[in-house]
Amino acid sequence: MNEEEKEPAPPHRPIWSGSISIGLVNIPVKANPLVRDHSISFRLLHVRDGQPIRYERVCEHDHETVPWADVGRGYEVRPGEFLLFDKKELDAVRPESDRRIRIDKFVYSLGLDPVYFNSNYLLLPDKNPEAYALLLAAFRSEGKAGIGRITLRTKEYPAIIREYRDALILTTLHYRDEVMDPRVLEELNSLKEPSKKELELAVRIINELSGDLDLSEYHDRYREQVEDLIRKKMEGETIRVEEPKAEEAKELMAALRETLAQMKAGQS
């Protein structure tokens, strides 16, 4: 059994359910997160007694704790002045994409700039697996993705639906005005052209380090160190903290030459 077969199944409780709509065709689906976050979570504790700190909803006016039943949503129009909205008012203006992803057009998947990618979700068939299988086969055959919109929580996103490893996945996208154009920054517009020799050495380094992408070569070293720290504390070991040594700043050409020399020495 390989590593992929050992991976646990995704959670069964979907974060969204609705349908993909293409003309008069509706494909019921439910969405689960595709990516699992393995980050270690810490609780905030009171250092004096080691007990968890609890957060409460406290009114800034009367300093009383407010129960959830008395909590509403407000929009600040001026400092300290709010418009209060009822949940029913906000629900009434939720768009169609709250329950339906209407495909507007189909595009080639490779034509999408990854900088606009936001979050990935696994789409699973819901009630009509035949329609899901047909759409999956069509996407796989043409190498295209469907563009539409989806509403998650309190925001509507542009989204793409595409085939990935024998499944349909949905990727929410950032809007065009949410992604900054780096060319507007003065720090980039005032960059000087590197010398011919510097560029030559930099290209040689790139060529020496070129290869195929294999993400299995990467792992979360920080998480591993924290897990080791947790183990040591549980076993009562004394923790010795060492400050990292500052790296010596080198002149650019010298750093390039030393980098190439180290790479060649490592290959011999």
C-alpha positions as CSV (number, residue, x, y, z in Angstrom):
1,M,0.0,0.0,0.0
2,N,1.5,3.3,-1.0
3,E,1.4,6.6,0.9
4,E,-1.6,8.0,-1.0
5,E,-3.7,4.9,-0.2
6,K,-2.9,5.3,3.5
7,E,-4.2,8.9,3.7
8,P,-7.4,9.2,5.8
9,A,-10.6,9.8,4.0
10,P,-11.8,13.5,3.9
11,P,-14.4,14.6,6.5
12,H,-18.0,13.5,5.8
13,R,-19.6,16.8,6.8
14,P,-19.6,19.1,3.8
15,I,-18.9,22.8,4.2
16,W,-21.2,23.6,1.2
17,S,-23.9,21.7,-0.7
18,G,-25.8,22.7,-3.9
19,S,-25.5,22.1,-7.6
20,I,-23.4,22.8,-10.6
21,S,-25.6,24.3,-13.3
22,I,-24.8,24.2,-17.1
23,G,-27.8,25.5,-19.0
24,L,-30.7,23.2,-18.0
25,V,-28.4,20.5,-16.6
26,N,-28.0,20.4,-12.8
27,I,-25.4,18.3,-11.0
28,P,-25.9,18.1,-7.3
29,V,-22.6,18.2,-5.3
30,K,-21.3,18.7,-1.9
31,A,-17.9,20.3,-1.1
32,N,-15.3,19.3,1.5
33,P,-11.9,21.0,2.0
34,L,-9.3,19.4,-0.2
35,V,-6.3,20.5,1.8
36,R,-5.6,19.4,5.4
37,D,-3.7,21.8,7.6
38,H,-1.2,19.9,9.8
39,S,-0.1,22.9,11.8
40,I,0.2,22.5,15.6
41,S,-2.3,24.6,17.5
42,F,-1.5,26.2,20.8
43,R,-3.9,27.4,23.5
44,L,-3.2,30.7,25.2
45,L,-2.6,30.0,28.9
46,H,-2.3,32.1,32.1
47,V,1.4,31.8,32.8
48,R,0.9,32.1,36.6
49,D,-1.4,29.0,36.9
50,G,-1.1,27.3,33.5
51,Q,-4.9,27.5,32.8
52,P,-6.6,28.3,29.5
53,I,-7.6,31.9,28.9
54,R,-11.3,32.4,27.9
55,Y,-12.5,35.1,25.6
56,E,-15.9,36.6,26.2
57,R,-18.2,38.9,24.1
58,V,-18.1,42.1,26.2
59,C,-20.1,45.2,25.2
60,E,-17.9,48.3,25.0
61,H,-20.7,50.5,26.3
62,D,-21.8,48.7,29.5
63,H,-18.9,46.2,29.8
64,E,-21.4,43.3,30.2
65,T,-21.0,39.9,28.7
66,V,-23.4,39.5,25.7
67,P,-25.1,36.1,25.0
68,W,-25.1,35.0,21.4
69,A,-28.8,35.5,21.2
70,D,-28.2,39.2,21.5
71,V,-25.4,39.5,19.0
72,G,-26.1,41.1,15.7
73,R,-24.0,42.3,12.7
74,G,-23.1,45.9,12.2
75,Y,-21.4,48.1,9.6
76,E,-19.4,51.1,10.8
77,V,-20.4,54.1,8.7
78,R,-18.5,56.6,10.8
79,P,-16.2,56.2,13.8
80,G,-18.4,54.8,16.6
81,E,-21.6,54.9,14.5
82,F,-23.0,51.6,13.1
83,L,-25.8,50.3,11.0
84,L,-27.4,47.2,12.6
85,F,-28.5,44.4,10.3
86,D,-30.8,41.5,11.0
87,K,-29.7,38.1,9.9
88,K,-32.9,37.8,7.7
89,E,-32.0,41.0,5.9
90,L,-28.6,39.7,5.0
91,D,-29.9,36.2,4.0
92,A,-32.4,37.9,1.7
93,V,-29.7,39.4,-0.5
94,R,-27.5,36.3,-0.7
95,P,-26.9,35.6,-4.4
96,E,-27.9,32.5,-6.4
97,S,-24.4,31.2,-6.0
98,D,-25.2,30.5,-2.4
99,R,-26.7,27.2,-3.6
100,R,-25.9,27.0,-7.3
101,I,-22.6,27.3,-9.2
102,R,-23.7,28.5,-12.7
103,I,-21.0,27.7,-15.2
104,D,-20.5,30.8,-17.4
105,K,-17.8,29.5,-19.7
106,F,-15.1,26.9,-20.2
107,V,-11.4,27.6,-20.4
108,Y,-8.2,25.7,-20.6
109,S,-6.9,24.9,-17.1
110,L,-3.3,25.7,-18.0
111,G,-4.4,29.2,-19.0
112,L,-5.2,30.2,-15.4
113,D,-2.6,32.2,-13.5
114,P,-2.0,30.4,-10.1
115,V,-1.6,33.8,-8.4
116,Y,-5.4,34.1,-8.4
117,F,-6.0,30.7,-6.7
118,N,-7.5,31.0,-3.2
119,S,-8.8,27.7,-1.6
120,N,-9.4,24.2,-3.0
121,Y,-12.4,22.0,-2.3
122,L,-13.2,18.5,-3.2
123,L,-16.6,18.2,-4.9
124,L,-18.4,14.9,-4.3
125,P,-21.6,13.6,-6.0
126,D,-24.8,14.2,-4.2
127,K,-27.9,12.2,-5.2
128,N,-27.0,12.0,-8.9
129,P,-23.6,10.2,-9.4
130,E,-24.3,9.6,-13.1
131,A,-24.4,13.3,-13.9
132,Y,-21.2,13.9,-11.8
133,A,-19.4,11.1,-13.7
134,L,-20.4,12.5,-17.0
135,L,-19.1,16.0,-16.1
136,L,-15.9,14.5,-14.8
137,A,-15.3,12.5,-18.0
138,A,-16.0,15.6,-20.1
139,F,-13.5,17.7,-18.2
140,R,-10.9,15.0,-18.4
141,S,-11.4,14.6,-22.1
142,E,-11.1,18.2,-23.0
143,G,-8.6,19.4,-20.4
144,K,-10.8,22.4,-19.6
145,A,-12.2,24.0,-16.5
146,G,-15.6,25.6,-15.9
147,I,-15.7,29.2,-14.6
148,G,-18.6,30.3,-12.3
149,R,-19.3,31.8,-8.9
150,I,-19.8,30.4,-5.4
151,T,-20.9,32.0,-2.1
152,L,-19.1,30.7,1.0
153,R,-20.0,32.1,4.3
154,T,-20.3,35.9,3.7
155,K,-18.4,36.3,0.4
156,E,-19.1,35.4,-3.3
157,Y,-16.0,34.2,-5.1
158,P,-15.2,33.6,-8.8
159,A,-14.4,29.9,-9.0
160,I,-13.2,27.2,-11.3
161,I,-14.2,23.5,-11.4
162,R,-11.8,21.1,-13.0
163,E,-10.7,17.4,-13.0
164,Y,-8.1,16.3,-10.5
165,R,-7.1,12.7,-9.8
166,D,-10.4,11.2,-10.9
167,A,-12.5,13.8,-9.0
168,L,-14.0,17.2,-9.5
169,I,-12.4,20.0,-7.5
170,L,-13.4,23.6,-7.0
171,T,-10.9,26.4,-6.5
172,T,-12.1,29.8,-5.3
173,L,-10.3,32.7,-7.0
174,H,-9.3,36.2,-5.9
175,Y,-10.9,39.1,-7.8
176,R,-8.7,41.0,-10.2
177,D,-8.6,44.1,-7.9
178,E,-7.6,41.9,-4.9
179,V,-4.2,41.0,-6.5
180,M,-1.7,43.8,-6.5
181,D,0.2,44.6,-9.7
182,P,3.9,44.7,-8.5
183,R,4.8,47.0,-11.3
184,V,3.3,50.0,-9.4
185,L,5.9,49.8,-6.7
186,E,8.8,52.2,-6.9
187,E,11.2,49.7,-5.4
188,L,10.8,47.5,-8.5
189,N,10.7,50.3,-11.0
190,S,14.1,51.6,-9.8
191,L,15.9,48.2,-10.0
192,K,19.3,48.3,-11.8
193,E,20.3,45.9,-14.5
194,P,22.7,43.3,-13.2
195,S,26.1,43.0,-14.9
196,K,26.7,40.4,-17.6
197,K,29.0,38.4,-15.3
198,E,26.5,38.4,-12.4
199,L,23.7,37.2,-14.7
200,E,26.0,34.5,-16.1
201,L,26.8,33.1,-12.7
202,A,23.2,33.3,-11.6
203,V,22.0,31.3,-14.7
204,R,24.7,28.7,-14.0
205,I,23.4,28.2,-10.5
206,I,19.8,27.9,-11.7
207,N,20.9,25.3,-14.3
208,E,22.8,23.4,-11.7
209,L,19.8,23.2,-9.4
210,S,17.2,22.5,-12.1
211,G,15.1,19.4,-11.8
212,D,11.5,18.0,-11.6
213,L,9.2,19.2,-8.9
214,D,8.6,16.5,-6.2
215,L,6.7,18.0,-3.2
216,S,7.3,14.7,-1.2
217,E,10.9,16.0,-0.8
218,Y,9.6,18.8,1.4
219,H,8.2,18.5,5.0
220,D,7.3,20.8,7.8
221,R,10.6,21.0,9.7
222,Y,9.1,23.6,12.1
223,R,6.2,21.2,13.1
224,E,8.7,18.3,13.5
225,Q,10.9,20.5,15.8
226,V,7.8,21.6,17.9
227,E,6.7,17.9,18.2
228,D,10.1,17.0,19.4
229,L,10.0,19.9,21.9
230,I,6.6,18.7,23.1
231,R,8.0,15.1,23.6
232,K,11.0,16.5,25.5
233,K,8.8,18.6,27.8
234,M,6.5,15.6,28.5
235,E,9.5,13.5,29.4
236,G,10.8,16.2,31.7
237,E,13.9,17.1,29.8
238,T,15.6,20.4,30.3
239,I,15.2,22.6,27.2
240,R,18.3,24.5,26.2
241,V,17.7,27.4,23.9
242,E,20.5,28.4,21.5
243,E,20.4,31.6,19.5
244,P,20.9,31.1,15.8
245,K,24.2,32.5,14.5
246,A,23.9,35.5,12.2
247,E,24.9,34.8,8.6
248,E,27.8,36.7,7.2
249,A,26.8,39.2,4.5
250,K,28.9,38.7,1.4
251,E,29.4,40.8,-1.7
252,L,27.2,39.6,-4.5
253,M,29.8,38.3,-6.9
254,A,31.7,36.6,-4.1
255,A,28.5,34.9,-2.9
256,L,27.7,33.7,-6.4
257,R,31.2,32.2,-6.9
258,E,31.2,30.5,-3.5
259,T,27.7,29.1,-4.2
260,L,28.9,27.5,-7.5
261,A,32.0,26.2,-5.8
262,Q,30.0,24.6,-3.0
263,M,27.6,23.0,-5.5
264,K,30.6,21.5,-7.5
265,A,32.2,20.2,-4.3
266,G,29.0,18.5,-3.3
267,Q,28.8,16.7,-6.6
268,S,32.3,15.4,-6.5
